[in-house]
Amino acid sequence: MKNENEIKDELKLSQSSISQHLKLLEDAGIITKLKRENQVLCEIKHREIFKILETVNFIVKTEITSSGIILEKWY
């Protein structure tokens, strides 16, 4: 579980952008938000989503490699 500030710092996005994205993910049933003291913690509702993301990542990397496209790593 991470709070919104941790997510913001990790992704280097504005607080409003993070809040909007988290709201969409919550409305879609992908994450849950838990209030603890003065923090709102976010958690992935279904851990299986990570396997889906790994599969998508593999497919994209395979397609990029086979097409010869070179992308810079984002940080």
Secondary structure, DSSP 8 states (H G I E B T S, - for coil): -EEHHHHHHHHT--HHHHHHHHHHHHHTTSEEEEEETTEEEEEES-TTHHHHHHHHHHHHHHHHHHHT-------
